Amino acid sequence: MEERTACKSVFRDGKREPTKEQVTETWIALIREMEQTKASLGGTK
């Protein structure tokens, strides 16, 4: 089983600020993960 952390940095590339593309890709990944979790739990809210 994959170990999960409560909070992690997703922009660890050495830059001070993430690019718009990085933020967008991170939001897409988060939304997909939430949708998959909801589907696996059988929820449709």
DSSP file (Angstrom, degrees, kcal/mol; ACC not computed):
  #  RESIDUE AA STRUCTURE BP1 BP2  ACC     N-H-->O    O-->H-N    N-H-->O    O-->H-N    TCO  KAPPA ALPHA  PHI   PSI    X-CA   Y-CA   Z-CA
    1    1 A M              0   0    0      0, 0.0     2,-0.2     0, 0.0     0, 0.0   0.000 360.0 360.0 360.0 141.1    0.0    0.0    0.0
    2    2 A E        -     0   0    0      1,-0.1     2,-0.3     0, 0.0     0, 0.0  -0.497 360.0-126.7 -73.2 132.3    1.3    3.5   -0.8
    3    3 A E        -     0   0    0     -2,-0.2     2,-0.4     1,-0.0    -1,-0.1  -0.631  26.9-156.8 -79.4 135.6    2.4    5.6    2.1
    4    4 A R        -     0   0    0     -2,-0.3     2,-0.3     2,-0.0     3,-0.0  -0.892   5.7-151.0-116.3 143.4    0.7    9.0    2.2
    5    5 A T        -     0   0    0     -2,-0.4     3,-0.1     1,-0.1     0, 0.0  -0.845  19.4-130.7-108.4 150.6    1.8   12.1    3.9
    6    6 A A  S    S+     0   0    0     -2,-0.3     2,-0.4     1,-0.2    -1,-0.1   0.854  92.3  10.5 -67.8 -34.9   -0.6   14.8    5.2
    7    7 A C  S    S+     0   0    0     -3,-0.0     2,-0.3     2,-0.0    -1,-0.2  -0.992  70.1 166.6-148.3 135.3    1.3   17.6    3.5
    8    8 A K        -     0   0    0     -2,-0.4     2,-0.5    -3,-0.1     0, 0.0  -0.989  37.7-109.5-147.2 156.0    4.0   17.6    0.9
    9    9 A S        -     0   0    0     -2,-0.3     3,-0.3     1,-0.1    -2,-0.0  -0.755  25.1-177.5 -85.6 127.0    5.7   20.1   -1.4
   10   10 A V  S    S+     0   0    0     -2,-0.5    -1,-0.1     1,-0.2    16,-0.0   0.381  75.9  62.8-102.8   2.0    4.8   19.4   -5.0
   11   11 A F        +     0   0    0      1,-0.1     2,-1.6     7,-0.0     3,-0.3  -0.279  58.2 141.1-121.2  46.1    7.0   22.2   -6.4
   12   12 A R        +     0   0    0     -3,-0.3    -1,-0.1     1,-0.2    -3,-0.0  -0.443  29.1 113.4 -88.6  63.6   10.5   21.1   -5.3
   13   13 A D  S    S-     0   0    0     -2,-1.6    -1,-0.2     2,-0.2     3,-0.1   0.266  91.9-101.2-115.3  11.2   12.4   22.1   -8.4
   14   14 A G  S    S+     0   0    0      1,-0.3     2,-0.2    -3,-0.3    -2,-0.1   0.355  82.8 123.8  90.7  -6.3   14.5   24.8   -6.7
   15   15 A K        -     0   0    0     -4,-0.2    -1,-0.3     1,-0.1    -2,-0.2  -0.536  63.6-132.1 -86.8 156.3   12.5   27.7   -8.0
   16   16 A R  S    S+     0   0    0      1,-0.2    -1,-0.1    -2,-0.2    -2,-0.1   0.914  90.5  24.4 -71.8 -43.3   11.0   30.3   -5.7
   17   17 A E  S    S-     0   0    0     -3,-0.0    -1,-0.2     0, 0.0     2,-0.1  -0.956  83.3-117.1-126.5 142.7    7.5   30.2   -7.3
   18   18 A P        -     0   0    0      0, 0.0     2,-0.1     0, 0.0    -7,-0.0  -0.393  33.4-112.6 -72.6 154.0    5.8   27.5   -9.3
   19   19 A T     >  -     0   0    0      1,-0.1     4,-2.1    -2,-0.1     5,-0.2  -0.386  26.9-109.3 -78.2 164.3    4.9   28.2  -12.9
   20   20 A K  H  > S+     0   0    0      1,-0.2     4,-2.6     2,-0.2     5,-0.2   0.873 121.3  55.1 -60.2 -36.4    1.2   28.4  -14.0
   21   21 A E  H  > S+     0   0    0      2,-0.2     4,-2.7     1,-0.2    -1,-0.2   0.898 106.2  50.2 -64.7 -40.6    1.6   25.1  -15.7
   22   22 A Q  H  > S+     0   0    0      2,-0.2     4,-2.2     1,-0.2    -2,-0.2   0.918 111.9  47.6 -63.6 -43.0    2.9   23.4  -12.5
   23   23 A V  H  X S+     0   0    0     -4,-2.1     4,-2.4     2,-0.2    -2,-0.2   0.930 113.2  48.5 -63.5 -45.2   -0.1   24.7  -10.6
   24   24 A T  H  X S+     0   0    0     -4,-2.6     4,-2.4     1,-0.2    -2,-0.2   0.931 112.1  47.9 -61.3 -47.1   -2.5   23.6  -13.3
   25   25 A E  H  X S+     0   0    0     -4,-2.7     4,-2.3     1,-0.2    -1,-0.2   0.873 111.3  51.5 -62.5 -37.3   -1.0   20.1  -13.5
   26   26 A T  H  X S+     0   0    0     -4,-2.2     4,-2.3    -5,-0.2    -1,-0.2   0.910 110.0  48.6 -67.3 -41.8   -1.1   19.8   -9.7
   27   27 A W  H  X S+     0   0    0     -4,-2.4     4,-2.6     2,-0.2     5,-0.2   0.910 110.8  51.3 -62.9 -42.1   -4.8   20.8   -9.5
   28   28 A I  H  X S+     0   0    0     -4,-2.4     4,-2.5     1,-0.2    -2,-0.2   0.929 111.0  47.7 -60.5 -45.9   -5.6   18.3  -12.3
   29   29 A A  H  X S+     0   0    0     -4,-2.3     4,-2.3     1,-0.2    -1,-0.2   0.899 112.3  49.6 -62.6 -41.0   -3.9   15.5  -10.4
   30   30 A L  H  X S+     0   0    0     -4,-2.3     4,-2.4     2,-0.2    -2,-0.2   0.919 111.4  48.2 -64.6 -44.5   -5.6   16.5   -7.2
   31   31 A I  H  X S+     0   0    0     -4,-2.6     4,-2.5     2,-0.2    -2,-0.2   0.913 111.8  49.8 -63.2 -43.2   -9.1   16.5   -8.8
   32   32 A R  H  X S+     0   0    0     -4,-2.5     4,-2.5    -5,-0.2    -1,-0.2   0.922 110.9  49.7 -61.2 -43.7   -8.4   13.2  -10.5
   33   33 A E  H  X S+     0   0    0     -4,-2.3     4,-2.3     1,-0.2    -2,-0.2   0.908 111.2  48.9 -62.9 -41.8   -7.3   11.6   -7.2
   34   34 A M  H  X S+     0   0    0     -4,-2.4     4,-2.5     1,-0.2    -1,-0.2   0.905 111.9  49.0 -64.0 -41.5  -10.4   13.0   -5.5
   35   35 A E  H  X S+     0   0    0     -4,-2.5     4,-2.4     2,-0.2    -2,-0.2   0.891 111.6  48.9 -65.8 -39.7  -12.7   11.6   -8.2
   36   36 A Q  H  X S+     0   0    0     -4,-2.5     4,-2.4     2,-0.2    -2,-0.2   0.904 112.0  49.0 -66.1 -41.4  -11.0    8.2   -8.1
   37   37 A T  H  X S+     0   0    0     -4,-2.3     4,-1.5     2,-0.2     6,-0.2   0.928 111.9  48.5 -63.7 -45.1  -11.3    8.1   -4.3
   38   38 A K  H  X>S+     0   0    0     -4,-2.5     5,-2.0     1,-0.2     4,-0.5   0.908 112.7  48.6 -62.0 -42.4  -15.0    9.0   -4.5
   39   39 A A  H ><5S+     0   0    0     -4,-2.4     3,-0.8     1,-0.2    -1,-0.2   0.889 109.8  51.3 -65.5 -39.5  -15.7    6.4   -7.2
   40   40 A S  H 3<5S+     0   0    0     -4,-2.4    -1,-0.2     1,-0.2    -2,-0.2   0.774 109.8  50.1 -71.0 -24.3  -13.9    3.7   -5.2
   41   41 A L  H 3<5S-     0   0    0     -4,-1.5    -1,-0.2    -5,-0.2    -2,-0.2   0.534 113.9-118.9 -87.9  -7.2  -16.0    4.5   -2.1
   42   42 A G  T <<5 +     0   0    0     -3,-0.8     2,-0.2    -4,-0.5    -3,-0.2   0.607  63.7 146.3  82.1  11.0  -19.2    4.3   -4.1
   43   43 A G      < -     0   0    0     -5,-2.0    -1,-0.3    -6,-0.2    -2,-0.1  -0.541  30.5-179.5 -84.3 147.9  -20.0    8.0   -3.5
   44   44 A T              0   0    0     -2,-0.2    -1,-0.1    -3,-0.1    -5,-0.1   0.140 360.0 360.0-129.2  18.7  -21.8   10.2   -6.0
   45   45 A K              0   0    0     -7,-0.1    -1,-0.1     0, 0.0    -2,-0.0   0.496 360.0 360.0 -68.3 360.0  -22.0   13.4   -4.1
